[in-house]
Amino acid sequence: MTMAVSKAPTGETLEKLRAEAHAQIRGLRERIGRLDNNGIDLILRGARSHYAWQDKPVPREMLETIYDITASGPTSMNTCPARFFFIETPEAKKRLTKALKDKNIDKMMSAPVTVIIAHDVEFWKELPYLFPHEDRRPHFEGKAEHSEATAFRNGTLQGAYFMIAARALGLDVGAMSGFSNKIVDEEFFSDTTLKSNFLCNLGYADETALFHKLPRLPFDKACKFL
């Protein structure tokens, strides 16, 4: 379902909204200049990808909060192409097993929630609502390759926001790519404009399944000043 067209603000209303936006970001910077080391450890530096899970449910209200945080993250032209499907029921999980490699089935089945992170290749139809001050639909309409590349890039970005948001709220995550996108799309997104990107298990981890953290590339190997 396409959202209604939103009306772009003009004149005094636009100036007022701009002033409020300026004040909001200044207020944020005054309240908090940066995360402390504990916060950074929680969302990235000390966080791990998990493979085993406690039998502890994730409230739906928390899933809604994770999405609200995720949706605040930037995407190009505010395209917001990601779509999130929360696989919770035994019936839905059984359908998902059709697409998984054998080694990933237990990881998914034991997780309270598995999220299919997908994107809509016809995201541009929502632009009158998401980007109301100029009609950008002609940039994408009839340009399938460009639309798909834009949806994949920005949907992946939103998937990363989702994982960080979940960690920020105290949940653990375990992203998975060991599955068939083709089977997932046939099983869940047949006759739609949606395509799966990756899966993410979500819940409260059983840390006893972890092994040591693998190395990362050092700065001088991965980065260059030009």
N, C-alpha and C positions, 0 to 999 in steps of 0.2 A: 504494500500500500504506500503510495507516494504521499509525502507530507503536504500540507497546504502551503501555498506561497506566503512567505513572510514579507512584510512591507519594510523596506529600508527606511530608517529614520532620516529626517532632513531638518534643516534650519536650526531653530533653537533647541529642539529635542535632540538633534545630533550633537550639538555643542555641549549640552548638559551631560549626555552619555559619555562623551570623550573626557570631560572634566572628571566625572565619576571614576572612569577607568584609570586616569592619571593618579587620582587620589588613592585608589585602591592599591595600585602597585607600590606607591610610595609608602603607604601604611604597612604593606606586607614586608617591605625591606626594613622598615623600622622595627617591626616585631621580631623578625628572624633574618639574620644575615646569611646563615648557612646551617646545614644540619651538623649536629655534633657527631663525633666518631661512632657513637653507639648507633645513631640513626643510619649512618652510611654502612656500617657493618650489617645492620638488619636487612637492608634492601639489596645490597650488592656484595660488598667486600667480604663479609663473613657468611653470606648466605650460600646455600647449597641446593643443587637439584636433587630431589628426593625420589625414592623408588618404593618405599614401603610406608604404610599409613596406619594410624590409630583408627579404631572404630569409633569415630567421633564425628557427628554430622556438622555440616557448615550451614548456618541459618541462611535462609533466602534473603533476609534483610541485609546480611553482609555481602552477598553476591550483588545485590542492587547497589550497595555503597561502592564496591569495587568498580562496577561499571560507571557510576557517576564520576569517580576520580579519573578513570581511564578516559572518559569522554571529554574531560577538560584538557587533555594533552593536545598539542598542536598537530595538525595535518595540513598538507598543502591545499590552499584554497578552501580550508575547512571542509574537505571532502568527506571525512569520517566514513570510510568504506567498510570498516570492520563490522562483523556480525558475530555474536557470541551465543553458542548453543550449549546449555548446561545439561550434560548427560548424567542423570541421577538414578533413574528407575532400572530395575533388573532387565526389563524388556528392552529399553534403549541401549543399555550396556551390551546386551546380547547382540543386538544389531551391529554395534560398533566393533565387536570382536571379529566380524567378517573381514575387516580391513586391516587388522593388526598383525604384525609379525608375532610368532609364538612367544618370544621372550618378553613381549610387552603386554600380554593379556592379563597376567596376574597383577602387574602394576596398575593397570586400568581398573580391573574388577575390584581391587581392594581400596581404591581411592573413593572418598565420599562423593566427589564430583569430578567428572572429566569434561573439560571445555573444548568444544570444536571451535577453533578460531578461524573464521572464514571471512571472505570479503565479497561484496556485491560489485560485479563488473559494470552494472548500470547504476552505480552510485550517483552519477551525474544528474539523474532525474530528480534527486533531492536538493540540488543546488539552489533552486529558487527559494527554498526554506533556509538552507545552511549558509548561503552566500547571496543575500538578497540585493546588495547594492549594485550588482551588475550581472547580466545573464551570461554565465560562462558555459552553458550547456553546449553551444556550438564547438567548444574546444574538444569535446569528447564524442558527441553524437555522430555515429557513422564511422568512428575511428576506433575499431575494436582493439587493435594492438596497443594503442596509446592508453585507452581506458583500462585495459587489463594490467598494463605495467604500473599505472598510477594506483589502481586498486591494490595490487599486490604489495607495492612499496609502502604505501601508507597504512594498509591493513597490518602488515608486519610490524610497523612502528607502533600501532595501537596494541598489538599483541604483547609487545615488550612493556608498554605502559601498564597493561593489565597485570602482568606478572609482578612488576614493582609495586603496584597498588595493593595486590594481595599480600605481599610480604610486609608492606607498611602497616597493614591491619592485623598482623600477627599470624597469618596463614603461611603454609609452605607450598611450594609449587614444584612440579616436575614436568617440564616440557618434553614432548615426544614427536619425533619425525619418522619413527619406524612403523609406517603404515602406508596403505595405498590411498592416495588422494582420489583416484578414480573410483574406488569402491565406496569411499565415504560420500563422494558427490552423488553417486548413483543411489545410495541407500537413504541419504538425508536431504539431498538438494535436487532431486530429479525434477525437471520441468521448471526450474527456477533460474535466476541469474546469479546464484551464489556459487562460490568455489571454496573448498577447504584450503587452509594454509598449513596449520600445525595443530597438534593436540596439546592440552596442558592439564595434568592431574593437579587437583587442588584439595587441600585439607590440612590436617595436623599430622606431621610426619612421625614415623618411627625411626629415629636417628640411628638405631643399632644396625640398620642395613647399610649405612654409609661406609665407604672406604676413603683413603686419604685423598685430599684435593689435588687434582692434576695441575701441572705447571701452566702458567700463562707466558706469552711472549713479553720480554722486557721492552721498555719504552724505546730504546735505540734500535730494536729489531722491527717494531711495528709502526714507528712514527718518524717523520722527517720534517725538518723545517726548510721551507722553500722561499 
